[in-house]
Amino acid sequence: AVQPQQPAGMQSSLLRQNLGAIGRPGFHSHTLFTAPPLRSASRSTTKPKALPEPALLAIGAAAIAGISGIVWSMRGAGEEQEQEEQQDYSSVSPSASRPLPRENATLVLGASGRVGRRVVQRLIKGGHTVVAASTSAEATEKLLTGDGMGLQAGRQTEGDGILFFETADMRSVDSLSKPQLWKGVTQVINVVGGKAGMKPDGQFGYFDGLGPDAVEAAGMANLMSVLPQVFPKRDSTEFKTVLPMGSAEEVAVWERMDDVIMGGNSSSAMAPAPDQGPYISRWQGTLVLEGGGFCGQRTKPLVQGDWSAYDGVAMRVFGDGQIYKFNIKTVDQLDSPESTYQTTFDTTEGQWEDVFLPWHNFVPVKRAQSDPEGLPIDPSKLAKFGLVHSRFEFNKMPNPKYREGAFELLINGGIRAFKAVRPQIIQLSSACVEVNAIVGDDAEKRKLSVPIVQLNPGGLLNHKYSAECAARTSGYPYVVIRSAGMIDSTEGSPFLFDMQQGDRITGVMSRDDTADVIVAAALTPETVGKTFEVRRSEYIDGKGKAMTPANYNHAFLSLALDRHRWRVGLRPFPRYVDPPKPVDAQEKEKIVENIADIRRQRGEVVTKDDSGEREGATFIPPTAEADKEVVGAGAR
């Protein structure tokens, strides 16, 4: 949403505390005020009158003070928070301490494993509240607070991260059903994997009761059976009104910015539209090409606030089939009239529809040209809004949908900030699970497939596929991440990552790489409802470069929704099949040696002890050090 510039000294500690509360992942209950959801678009070809929105009107009236513009007072739930924080605790016993807040927390299942520990560390460093769970809370705490992790139980000495420890066993419904485990949890990251190592008989394999069948396939089924009772679903977009535009006072914040400022003849005006409803405004005018070719409206400077907890701005509009522009100016641009951030939006003639403009859609623009050196928009510094109707899009390229002459745009409910749905279930899986399911029990096809599909130790790929199918059919917002073969080495880092769909790639990921992708996917709405594979980029220009937020955003946006796979040329997900018959010892030895050859070709040092199976797409046994860890069913 947009935050107007605030005069020096006006931003109170209350505002900072309130906005700090809404900056946390999964923010819901601390919404300053929640406007009615944007309604679905009407198919009517007439201009229907808006339904009454008394809550919005009351909020708008309370929020507005008319002094050469609008000054917004952001109080609401933040005021309650400040009052609570200012309570007198002088009568409390010195030995008593206030309990740490446990809200908007991320539950990490399998937190003691090698991937799990890295995920927890990254979330905590990012200022999140984390519940780290495995079969032994004590052992997990020992691992995560040990040397090198830089973590401690409770609130961290640096940053806002808060860390809790719980015991949870994927093999036990009773263990997963404990209310304490789910206290304050809004998101679950499942990185639980089977526990493998040297067994008492001297053979390498999964320990009894800790294989992928028990902790991944059956474990995920157990988890799905308890979620409806302990884990509220959060699958609706949140809104907060930023700029109501119904009354004359509210619309007065807008001022004309047509091409007459440069000698043109276009003209436009913003005004309330009481004939359409009490919360509707009308922007209309005439576009004249000679002398300029644009009409515009912009707001006076608004009081600055931090809107980074939201994902963008939204409007409900009744349009005329033309393409319009939406501008945002930040505080840093107020003294630079030639600079702004700009995006475009389509309208459908004769139809109400919802327009969502995520922050990442806004392009830095300078002197009417896109600025390749411009920084991404900072939602904590938003100062002005603008609307533009122009014959051009970006860089003087023609607007493909504009008409000279009269235009009209209705806006219902003003401008709102929106927070899109995040994945509530983040499931770590493996590349090649689809390939394995398609091969099924065809022994000849299996022999021709990649080594991990030939080997498929303990039915690993079948059980991982079963677990991810459970996530996709859970009814919760989800994302499934299929990592390529995981290794501990970070040699050669950083790397760019390839993200694809359809299970058509193999490769390698370090566990640090995988943890980075998991956290990035968990924190963005762009991954909801998607399943994808990821590996280190194998292109020469992908080495030595770190993934940036823009890289992640571009990669996630390019992925298709699972329910749209066949619309983008991907096959539907195959049905689940039971694990094939295990390969015999002689065949296993050949496959293992083949894997070792592949690793040698990649320049890896392969010893006799680690030349065999590898986790994920090429699975390696744990190191001796990892075997000593008390990680229960959480090892990955």
N, C-alpha and C positions, 0 to 999 in steps of 0.2 A: 504494500500500500504506500501511499505517499505521505511523507512527513514534511510539513511546512517548516520553514526556518523559524527558529525561536529566538527572540531577543536575548542578549546576554543576560545570564542570571535567572531567567524564567524557568529553566528546566530544573525542577525540584528533585530532591532525593526520592520522593514518592514516585515520580515518573520513571526515574532510573530503576528503582526496585521493581516496579510493576512491569516494565518492559523486559527486565532481566528474567522475570518469571516466565513470560511468554516466549522467551528465546529457547526454552528447553525442548528437546524432541518430544513429540506426542502431546504438546500443550493442548489442553482442552478446557479444563475446569477454571482456568484463570482468565478466560476471555474477558476483555474489558466490557464489551457488550456484544451480543450476537444478533446480527440482523437476520430477518427471515431468509431462508435459503432462496437462491434464485430459482424461479420456476422453470419448468421445461418449456421449450419454445411452442407457441401456439401455431397451429396450421391455418388459422383464419386469415383471410385476405383483407379483412377489415381491421381497423385499429381498435382492439378491445380496450376497455377502460381497466386500469389497474385495480386489483382488489385492495381494500383498506389495509394498511400496515401501521396500526396504532403504536406498536412498539418502536418502529423506526421513527415515527413522528415525534414521540416523546423524547427519544434519544437525541434526535436532531435539534429539538428545541432547547434541551438542556445543554447541548454542546456548543451552542453558538453565542458569540458576543459580537455585535456589529461595530467594530472600530476600524474603519477603512479596510475591512476584510473580515476574516473569521479567525477567532482564536479558539483552539480546541483544548479542552481540559480533560486530560486522560486520567480518570480516577477509577470508579467501579471496583472490581475485585482487588486491584492494586492497593486501594485505600484500606480494605480489610486486612491485606497482608501487612501493610505498614503498622496498622493498629496492633496487630498481633505481635509484631516484632518489637513494639514499644511498650509492651506490658511490663509491669513492675515485677521482677523476679527476685527482689531483695529478700522476700520471705522464704524463698526456696532454700532448702538445706544445701550447704556447700558441697556435700557429697553427691547431691542429685545433679543431673545434667539434662538439658533439653534433648529429647530424642531427635536424631537426624531425620530430615524429611526424606520420605521414600515415596516418590511420585514420579510419573513419567519415566519409569525405569525400564531398562532393557535387561531381560533375563537371558543369560548366555548359558545354554545347556552344553555340557562338555567343556566347561571353562578350564579344566585342568590339563586338557590336551595341548599339543604343540600349536595348533591353530587357535584353539580357544583362548589360551593365555595371551596370544598376540591380539586377538579381537578385544578382549577385556582391556588390555593396556591402551589400545588406540581410543576406545570409547572414553576411558577415564581421562586420558590426556586431552580429549576434546571437550571435557567439562560435563560429561553425561553421568547420570546415576545408573549404576550397573549392579545387578544381582548375579554373582558368579556361582554357578551350581554344578555339582558333579556328585558322584557317589560318596564322596567324603569331603565335607566342608572344611574340616581341619587340614586335610592334606592339600586341598586347593589353596587355602589361605597361606600355607607354608610355601607353596610354589610361587604364588603371585606376589608375596611380600618378601621373597628372597632376593638375593643379590642379582642385580642386573635388570629387574623389572621396574623398580622405582615406584612401587605402589604400597599403599598401606590400607588397612581396614578403616572404614569410615570416611570422613572428609579428608581430602588430600591436602598436604601442606602447600602445594602450588595448584592454582586453578580451582574450578568449581566441582570437580569430579567427586562422587561419593560411591564407595564400594561396600557392598554387603556380600556375605557368603551364606549359602544354603546347601543342604543336602537334597539331591534329587536323583532317583534311579529310574531310568527309562524302562526298566523291566518290571516296574511295580506301579500299578494304578494308584495304590494307596499313597505311595511316595510322591507321585505327581499331583495328587489331589489336595495336598496340604495347603490351607489358606495362606499360611505364612510365606510359602514359596512365591505366591502370586501377588502379595501385597504391593500395590503401587505399580505393577508391571503393565506396560502398554505395548510391548514388543518382545518377541522371542527370537533369538538367534540359535539355531540348532546345528551345532558342529560335532555332535556325538558320533563316534566311530568305534568300530570293534577294537578290542585289545589283542594284539598279536605279539608273539615273541617265541623264544625257545621253550618248548614244553618239556615236562619231566622226561619224556621218552627220547629227548634229543632232537626232535623234529621241530621245524619252524611252522607256526600256524596260530590259529586263534585259540585262546584259552576257553575252556568249557564254560558255556553260559555267557561269554562275552564276545561272541561272534556277531557279524553284521545282521544275521537273522534275528537275534535276540534284542540287540540295542538299536538297530536302525529300522528294520521292517516292522517287527513287533513293537519296538519301542515307540515308533512314530504312531502306530495304531493306538497304543495306550495314551499317548499325548492327545491325539485327536478326540479320544473318548471323554477326556476330562475338560477340555478347553471350554465347551459351552457353559459349564458350571462355574469356572474360575476366571475366565478371561473375556471381559466384555469386548464385543466387536466394535471397531471404530472405522466404519466404511463410508462416512459422509464428509463432504467438504465443509470446512468451517469458514464463516464470513464475519467481517466486522466493517461497519460503515465508516468510511473515511470522510466522505464529502457528500452529505445529503443535498439534493438539488430539486426540492419541491416548491419551497416558498420563494417569494421575491427576495427576502433577506438572504436566503441560502444561495440563490442564483447570482446575487449581486457580487459575489467574489470573482465571477468570470468577467473578463474584459476583452474587447474586440482586438483581433490581430490579423486583419485582412491585408490583401496586397496593396491597399491604398497607401500603406507606409512606404511603398517603393514606386508609387505612381500608377498603380493599377486601378481597376474599376469594380472589383468584386466586393461584395458586402455580405455580412451575416450578423445574426443576433441570437443570444441565448435568453430564454424567458421561461417562466413556469407555464405549464400546459394544463390548466384546471379543467379544460374540456375533456382531457384524457384521464385525469385522476389527480389526487392530492400530492402524489410523490413523484410526478412526472414532469420533466423539463423538455423543452423543444429547442433544438438548434436548427435554424433554417437560414437560407440565404440564397444568393445568386452568384454562380461562378462565371466570371468573364475571363476569357483566355488572354485577350490583348492587355499587355502591360504588366502581367504577373501570373495570373492563373491559379490563385489559391485563396481560400478563406480559412480563418482560424479564430479560435478562442483560447485564452489562457487564464489561469487563476492568478490572483495576487499571491504574494508569498504566504505560505501556511506555516503554522508553528511546527518546528521540527520535532519529530519523534522517531523512535527506532522501530521500523517495520520489517526488520530482517527475520522475524519469526514467521512471517508469511511468505507466500510463494509468488505473489503478484497482485495485480488488480483485476477486478471483474466488473462488468456492466451488463444490464439487461436492456437491449436496444430494439427499437422498431425501425428498420432501415428501408432503403430504396434500391438495394442491389449494388451499391457502389462500394468501393474500398476507401476507408478512411485511415487517418494516422492518429496515434496517441503519443503525446510527448510527455516526458518527465524531466524536470530540471532538478539537480541536486544543489545542496547548499554551496558546494564548491564552484558551481557554475553561475551563481547569481550575479557575479561581476563580469561574466563572460557571455554577452548576449548572443554570440555566434555559436555557442555550444549547448547541446541538449542530448537527451536519449530518446530514441524514437522507435516505434514499431507500427505495424499496420494491422487492420482487422477488416474482415469481409462482413457484409450485411446481406440479408435475403429480402428481396422486395416484398412488402406487405406482410411481414411476419416478425413476431417477437422472438428473440433468441438471446441466449447467454453468451457473452464474449469473455474469454479468459485470456489475460495477457501476463504470462509468467515473466519474472525479472529477466530470465535469460533470453527473452525475445527482444529486449531493448538494445538497440544498436547505438554506440556513441557517434554523434553527428557533430560536425564542425563546419560552419559556413555552408550548410545545406549538402555537405558531402559526408559519407561515412568516414569515420576517423580510425584507420587501422592501428594507430598507436593509443587509442583511447582505452581507458580502464573499464572493466565491467561496472555496471551500475551498482551503487552501494545503497541498499534499501534503508540503511540507518540514517541517510542524509537527504531524503527526498524533500523538495521544497515547493515545487510548482507542478501543476498538470496543464496539459494543452490538448486541444483537438484541432486537426487540420484536414481540410478537404482540398486536394491538389491534383493537378494534371500529371504530377510526377510521383514516383515512388522514391527509391534511393538513387543518388548520383545521376540525377536528370534522366533516369530511365522512365519511360512513360508508364503511367498508371493504367493497367489494362481494363479497369472498370471505373470510369468516371464519365460524367456527362456535363457538357456546358449548360449553364442555365440554373434553374431552381433545384434545390436539394432540401431534404428534411431528415433529421435524425431525432427520434424520441429516446429519452433515457429514463428508465424507471428505477427509482430507489437510489439514484446517485452513483457514486463510485465506491466500491467496496474492496477491502483487502480479502484475499482468500488464502486458506491453508489447505492444500490438497492432501489426499489420503496417502499415508506412508505404508509400506509393507509391515504387517504385524507378525507375519511368520517369514523368517529368512532361513531357508534350508540349504545347507551345503551338500552338494552331491558330487558326481564325478562325470567327466567326459566318458563317452563310449557306452553309457547305459542304454541309450536308444539303439545303438548298433547291436548291442548284445540282445536286446529284446526282439529285434527284427530277425536276427540269426536264429533265435529260438533253439530248437532241438535238432537243427540241421547240422550234423557233424561235419559234413564236407564244407559247408559255408564257414563254419567256425574255424576250420583249419586255414582258410584263406584270409581270415580277418586279422586285425592287429593283435599283437601279443597279449595284451591284457584281456581281450575277449577270449582268446584261446585258453588262457590260464584261469581267469575268473576265480581266484582263490576263495573258497568258502561260499561261492555264489554271491560274491561281493556286489557285482553290478546289478544282479537281480534284486537284491535287498535294498540297495540304494535307490533303484528305480521305484520300488514299492513305496519307499519313504517319500519320495518326491511326488508321486501320484497322490498320496494322502494329503500333502500340502496343497496341491492344486485343487483338490475336491473338498477342502475344508470349509469353504464359504468365507474364510478370512482373507483380507488383502495379503498377498504373498509375493515372494520372489524366490526362484530356485537358481542357485549358482553352481554350475558344473565346472569344477576346476580341472585343468589338465594335471598330469602327474606331479605330485608335490615333493619337493626336496627342501632340505634345510639351508642349503648354500645360497648366499646372496651375492656370490661372486659375479662381477660384471654389472651389478645394479648401478643406477636404476634402469628400468625398462618401461617402454610403452606396452600396453596390453591389447591383444586382439580379442574382441568379443563377437561371437557369431551364434547362430542358431541352427538347429537341424542335426546336431551331433556330427559335424563333418570335419572337425579338426582334432589333432592330437598335439602334444607338446609338453611344456614344462612350466611350472609355477613354483616359486619358493613359497614357504608358508607365510613369510612376511607379505609377499605379493597377494596371496589369497586373503589374508586378513585385511589388507588395504581395500580390496574389492568388496569384501563382505560389508565393511563399515560404510563405504561409499554407497553401496546399493541399499543399505538399511536406512540411510538418511535422506533419500530422495524419492519423490513421488513418481519419477520417471521409470522406475523398475517394477511398479505394481502390476501383477498379473503376467509376468514374463519369466521365461526359462531361457538361460543362455549358457554357453560355454566360454571359458576364458583361458588364455595362455599368454606367455610372454611373446611379444612380437618377434617374429623371426626375420623381419626385414632389417637390413643394415642400418637404416635411419631410425629404427626403433630402439636401438641400444644407446645407453648413456643419457636417455631423456626420461624424466619423471612424469608420471601422469599428473595433469593439472585438473582443477575443477572443470574447466572447459572441455578437456579431453574426456573426462567421465561423462559429462552431460551430453556431449555429442554421441558418445558410444551408446549410452542408455536410450537416448531418443531414437537412435537408428534401429533399435530392436522392436520386433513386432509383438503385440499381445498374443499370448498363447491361443486365445479364442479366435485370432485372425491369421493363424499360421498358414492355412491353405489359401488365404487371400494374397499372400506375398510369395507364393511358390514353394512353401514348405509343406511337408507331409504332416497329417495329423499325428499325434502321439500314438505309438504302437500300444497294443494291449500288453498287460503284464504277463510274463511267462515264468514258470518255475525254473530254478537253477538246473543246468545240465548235469550230467554225470561227470564227476571229477576226472581230470586227465590222469593217466597212469604215471608212474615215477619216471619211466623212460621218456615219455613225451614231455613231461614237465621239465626235465633236464634240458631238452632241446629248446623249449620255449624260453627258459631262463637264460640260456646262453645267447639266444637271439636278442633278448633284452639287453644283455651285457654288451653285445656288439653295437647295438644302437647307441648305448650310452658312451661307449668308447669313441664312436664316430662324432659324437657331440663334444668330445674333448674331456669327458669326465674320467676321473681315476676310479676304476672299478676293482675292488678286491674280491676275494673268494667269498668273504662273509656277507658282502652286500650286493652281490651280482644278481640276486634273485628278484623276488616280487617287490613291487613298489606300490605305494598307496595311490589311489585314484587311477589315472590312465596307465601308469606304469609301476606303481607300488613297490617300495623298498621296505625291508624289515627295519624296525626301530634300532637305533644305536644301543650299545650296552648301557650308556648313560640314561637314555630314555627308558630302557627296560627297568631301571631301578626306581623310576618315579612311581609313586602311589597314585595312579590316575584312574583306576577303576575302569568304568565303561566309557570314559570320556576321552580316550586317547585318539588323537588324529595326527 
